[in-house]
Amino acid sequence: MRKLCFSSEECSPSSSSSASIFQFPFGSSSSRSTFADSVMNRTVGMAEPIIMKWNPDTTTVIAVTSMFYENRREAEELIQWVSNLKKAMRLVVMENTNPEKLVHAQNLMQIAMKRLQKEFYQILSMNRAHLDPDSVSTRSSRVSTRSSTSGYEDDDDDIRIVNKSISEVEVASRVAMADLRLIAECMISCGYEKECVKVYKIIRKSIVDEGIYSRLGVEKFKPSNIHKMNWEGLDIRIKSWLNALETAVKTLFDGERMLCDHVFASSDSIRESCFTEITRGGAMILFEFPENVVKNSRNFPEKVFRSLDMYAGISNLLPEIESIFSFDSTANIKSKALTSLIALRENVKAALNDFESAIQKESSKTPVAGAGIHDLTIDSMKYLSLLADYRNILKEIFPESPPPEQNLLPESYLGLIYPQEPPPPPISFKIAWLILSVICKLDAKSKFFKDISLSYLFLANNLQYVVVKVRTSNLRHMLGDKWLSLQEYKVKQFASSYEHLGWSHVIESLPSDPSSLTSYEQVKETFKKFNLTFDEACDKQSLCVVTDNRLRDDIKESLARKIFYLYREFYNTHERTMEGDRNSAFLVRFTPDDVGHRLSDLFFFHVEAGNSLSFNSSAQRQSATR
């Protein structure tokens, strides 16, 4: 005696009564035919009552009642007897016996499949919340759900040993998924996969589409729609897309993939077909949006930062995207995500080239009042500071070496390469090159000052502004402390040149050794010369501004050492010499305190903004919104 099994899959565990009907002795053809008829008679006799009890065409109550929720034991029995009925029908076909019994069994099978199709639909519909991707995706990984294909009993065991900490929603999700898998495997094994798959695709696609379009707010735009948008409208859409991206990938698509993998674990082709058809539309619209934005929107200055945001979003999720859409039929979805990445990368590169071009084309010739900070400096450094917040993404976008013209520059010019140190990433060269472009442009603009001392003060002010912006932003991590030290040294050189050209005639009016003046005439001439040069220098320099507190203090302290202390020593040495002169009040116009106050009041002149690059307000608005 042995069990008759048509395949290893069909030898699933069953009750002793249902399994025993397939035991028969080896014997003649007539014996086997008699056995086949016997098996069919007994199987039909046992299966028909429960199948007909749940026939959805009998009563309205039965039609709307869920067998799995009303009587789970009978649901399990019905599926087991459907499996036995399929085996009996196959046995009869093999032995070519009673065709009337086969027709009757086929009718019962169709009724059972109709019932199971309705149950499949009800479970999917009634458990929309429990089968929400949030609930599904919190379960174990797809690997674990695919590894177990042993049948409903294993899933039932899993449910019974669920840890108490798992929420009721997760438990309901597990139960629903187990029921769906049980029904799907039964219908597929009986040749009714089309009916099962049709129901699954319709319901699940509606859920995924609702998640994409309604809950996450992903919209499909024509290129012409995007081109007509102003920046405010486009920025709103990009922010909405950014908010939707991670949820769509990690929750919606991952949860749907996990559900497909579990329910249709017995068929790779059905799993692939269902997942692809359900997710393709929403995924393609989601992943093609960045490409549409960069190719069809106008060249807004702010767009580069949103391009970086979108690039970071897709790049960070790329491993998940490749894992979730790993089927051959979803290759176009992965390709669309990669195409958007390429488009975003090229958009960022083009934006930085446009930025450099804007620097080169800035053509204002009016000197900045007070030799203060040029708007070119302000705008450029705001723009670059914002870019530096994306330094890790920029390393991906600029993996190649700098352009040849930049490589021709001396290493010290960029201030980035030092012996026995690994070279910085290419994006650091790019940023250093852009800052150098700004500095060179400022150097050209310094020539527009008629007073050469103001040219140097202008350069000191602007380079100090660059240094502070680099030091207080992520640019510091890109350029390094040695780059900063080099620029700070240049600031000191500019400031020293300003002092020498703007104040040397004052300094030179005072003797280095006041006691070396022995005659009254020498003292009188020194006072007169100092009065004239100091008054003239203060009047001229009173219109200057030094916006950085540290640089202002450094210049004042240097002037104090070279003028104030020297004048105080000269004044204290020869004050009595001038007391006898009736014109002493005219000749000694400044006390040491007067000189100190005049020097202290310098460099606070209020300066109106000068010329501006086209990306000024854009960078400010972008900074405010981030």
C-alpha positions, 0 to 999 in steps of 0.5 A, spaced: 500 500 500 502 507 498 499 514 497 498 516 490 501 523 489 502 526 482 507 531 484 511 532 491 507 539 492 501 535 492 503 531 497 501 536 502 499 534 510 491 532 510 487 529 515 487 521 515 480 520 512 482 525 506 489 522 505 486 514 506 482 515 500 488 515 495 491 508 498 490 502 493 494 496 491 497 494 485 493 490 480 490 489 474 487 495 469 480 493 472 482 494 479 485 501 478 479 503 474 475 500 480 479 504 485 479 511 481 471 510 481 471 509 488 476 515 490 472 519 485 465 517 489 468 518 496 471 524 494 465 527 491 461 525 497 465 528 502 467 535 498 460 536 495 456 538 502 461 543 504 462 546 497 455 546 496 454 549 503 458 555 501 456 556 493 455 563 492 449 562 488 445 559 493 443 565 497 444 572 498 447 571 505 452 566 503 454 570 497 456 576 502 459 572 508 466 571 508 467 563 509 474 565 512 471 569 518 465 566 519 468 559 519 475 558 518 475 550 520 470 549 514 475 554 510 481 550 511 477 543 510 474 546 503 481 548 500 483 541 502 477 537 499 478 541 493 485 539 493 483 532 494 478 533 488 483 535 483 487 529 485 481 524 484 479 528 477 486 527 475 486 520 477 480 519 473 483 522 467 489 518 467 485 511 468 479 514 463 474 511 467 467 514 468 466 521 464 459 523 468 463 523 474 468 527 472 463 532 469 460 532 476 467 533 479 468 539 474 462 543 476 463 542 483 470 545 482 468 551 478 463 552 484 469 552 489 473 556 485 468 561 484 467 561 492 475 562 493 475 567 488 470 571 492 473 570 498 480 572 495 476 579 493 473 579 500 480 579 504 483 583 499 477 588 500 476 588 507 483 588 509 485 594 505 488 597 512 491 591 514 494 590 507 496 597 507 504 597 505 505 600 511 503 594 515 506 589 510 513 593 509 514 592 517 514 585 517 520 581 515 524 582 509 522 579 502 527 573 503 524 570 509 517 571 506 519 567 500 523 562 503 517 559 506 513 555 501 511 549 505 503 551 506 498 554 510 500 550 516 506 553 517 503 560 516 498 558 521 504 556 526 507 563 525 501 566 527 500 562 533 507 564 535 507 572 534 510 575 539 506 579 544 509 586 542 507 585 535 501 590 534 494 588 532 494 591 525 500 587 524 497 580 526 491 582 522 496 583 516 499 576 517 492 573 518 490 576 511 496 574 507 496 567 510 489 566 507 491 570 501 497 565 500 492 559 501 487 561 496 492 563 491 496 557 491 489 552 491 487 556 485 493 556 481 494 549 482 487 548 480 488 552 473 484 558 475 490 563 476 487 568 471 481 569 475 485 569 482 491 574 478 485 578 475 482 580 482 489 581 485 491 586 480 485 590 480 484 591 487 492 592 489 493 597 483 487 601 486 491 601 492 498 603 490 495 608 485 491 611 491 497 611 495 501 614 489 497 620 487 492 621 492 496 620 499 503 622 496 500 627 491 505 625 486 502 628 479 503 627 472 505 633 468 506 634 460 513 637 458 509 644 456 505 644 463 512 644 467 515 649 462 509 654 463 510 654 471 514 659 475 519 658 480 514 658 486 509 653 483 515 648 480 518 649 487 512 646 491 511 640 486 519 639 487 518 639 495 511 635 494 515 630 490 521 629 495 516 628 501 513 622 497 519 619 494 522 615 500 515 613 502 513 611 495 520 607 495 521 604 502 513 603 504 509 603 498 513 599 493 517 595 498 510 593 501 507 591 495 513 587 493 513 583 499 506 582 499 506 579 492 512 575 494 508 572 499 501 571 496 504 568 490 510 564 493 509 558 489 510 562 482 515 566 480 512 568 473 505 570 477 509 574 482 513 578 477 507 579 472 502 582 478 508 586 481 510 589 475 503 591 472 501 594 479 507 598 480 509 600 473 505 606 472 506 610 479 513 608 479 514 611 472 511 617 473 515 618 480 522 616 477 521 620 471 519 627 474 526 629 476 528 628 468 522 632 466 523 638 471 531 639 469 529 638 461 523 642 461 523 647 466 526 654 465 533 655 467 531 658 474 537 660 479 534 656 485 533 650 480 540 647 482 539 646 489 532 642 488 536 638 483 541 636 488 535 635 493 532 630 488 539 627 486 540 625 493 533 622 494 534 618 488 541 616 489 540 614 497 534 610 495 538 606 489 540 600 493 532 599 495 530 601 488 534 596 485 532 590 490 525 592 489 525 592 482 529 586 480 525 583 475 526 583 468 520 586 467 521 592 471 528 594 468 525 600 465 523 602 471 530 602 474 532 605 468 528 611 468 531 612 475 538 612 473 536 616 467 533 622 472 540 621 476 544 622 469 539 628 467 540 631 474 547 630 474 548 634 468 543 639 470 548 641 476 554 641 472 551 646 467 549 650 473 556 651 476 558 652 469 553 658 468 555 660 475 562 661 473 560 664 466 556 669 470 562 671 474 566 672 468 560 676 465 559 681 471 561 688 468 560 693 473 565 698 473 563 703 479 567 702 485 564 700 491 562 706 496 567 706 502 571 700 499 566 695 502 564 688 500 562 688 493 555 684 491 559 679 487 563 677 493 556 676 497 552 673 492 558 668 490 559 666 497 552 665 499 551 661 493 557 657 494 556 656 501 549 653 499 552 648 495 557 646 500 551 643 504 551 638 498 558 636 498 557 629 499 553 629 493 557 633 489 563 628 490 559 623 486 557 628 481 564 631 480 568 624 480 573 627 474 579 631 475 579 638 474 579 641 467 586 642 463 586 649 464 585 649 472 591 643 472 596 648 469 595 653 475 601 653 480 599 648 486 600 654 491 595 658 487 589 654 489 592 653 496 589 645 496 595 641 494 601 640 499 607 635 499 605 628 503 598 629 503 592 625 499 589 630 494 583 633 495 577 630 491 575 634 484 569 638 487 574 641 492 578 643 486 572 646 482 570 650 488 577 653 489 577 655 482 570 658 482 572 662 488 579 664 485 575 666 479 571 671 484 577 673 487 580 675 480 574 679 478 575 683 484 582 684 483 580 687 476 575 691 479 580 694 484 583 698 479 577 702 478 579 706 485 582 712 483 586 712 490 590 706 490 590 705 497 582 704 497 584 698 492 588 694 497 582 696 502 577 693 497 581 687 496 582 686 504 575 687 505 572 682 500 577 677 501 576 677 508 569 676 507 570 670 503 575 667 508 569 668 514 564 665 509 568 659 508 570 658 515 563 658 518 560 654 512 561 647 510 566 650 505 571 649 510 571 641 509 572 642 502 578 647 502 581 645 508 585 649 514 591 650 510 587 654 504 584 658 509 591 660 512 593 662 505 587 666 504 588 670 511 595 671 509 593 674 503 588 679 507 594 681 512 598 683 506 592 687 503 591 690 509 598 692 510 599 695 503 593 699 505 596 702 511 602 703 508 599 707 502 594 710 506 597 712 512 605 712 511 605 720 510 602 721 517 607 715 520 613 719 516 611 726 519 613 723 526 620 722 528 622 715 530 625 718 536 622 724 539 628 726 543 632 727 537 628 734 536 632 739 540 630 746 537 623 749 537 622 750 530 623 742 529 618 741 534 613 746 531 614 744 524 613 736 526 606 738 529 604 742 523 606 737 518 602 731 523 596 736 523 596 737 516 597 729 514 593 726 519 587 731 518 587 729 511 588 722 512 582 722 517 578 726 512 579 721 506 579 715 510 573 716 514 569 714 508 572 707 508 568 701 511 571 695 514 565 690 515 569 685 519 570 686 526 576 682 526 579 685 520 577 692 523 580 691 529 587 689 526 587 695 522 586 700 528 591 696 532 596 696 527 595 704 526 595 705 533 601 702 534 604 706 528 601 713 529 597 713 536 603 711 541 608 715 537 604 721 537 603 720 544 610 720 546 612 726 541 606 730 544 608 728 552 616 730 550 614 736 547 608 739 550 612 744 554 616 746 549 610 749 545 607 752 552 610 759 551 608 760 544 601 764 543 599 760 537 600 753 541 593 752 540 593 752 533 599 748 532 598 743 537 591 741 534 590 734 537 591 731 544 593 724 544 586 722 546 584 726 540 588 722 535 585 715 539 578 717 538 579 719 531 582 713 529 577 709 533 571 712 529 574 710 523 571 704 518 564 705 520 561 708 514 554 706 512 555 703 505 549 702 500 549 695 496 553 695 490 552 691 483 549 685 484 549 678 480 543 675 477 543 669 482 543 674 488 536 674 491 535 667 488 540 664 493 538 668 499 531 665 498 533 658 497 537 659 503 531 662 507 527 656 505 532 650 506 
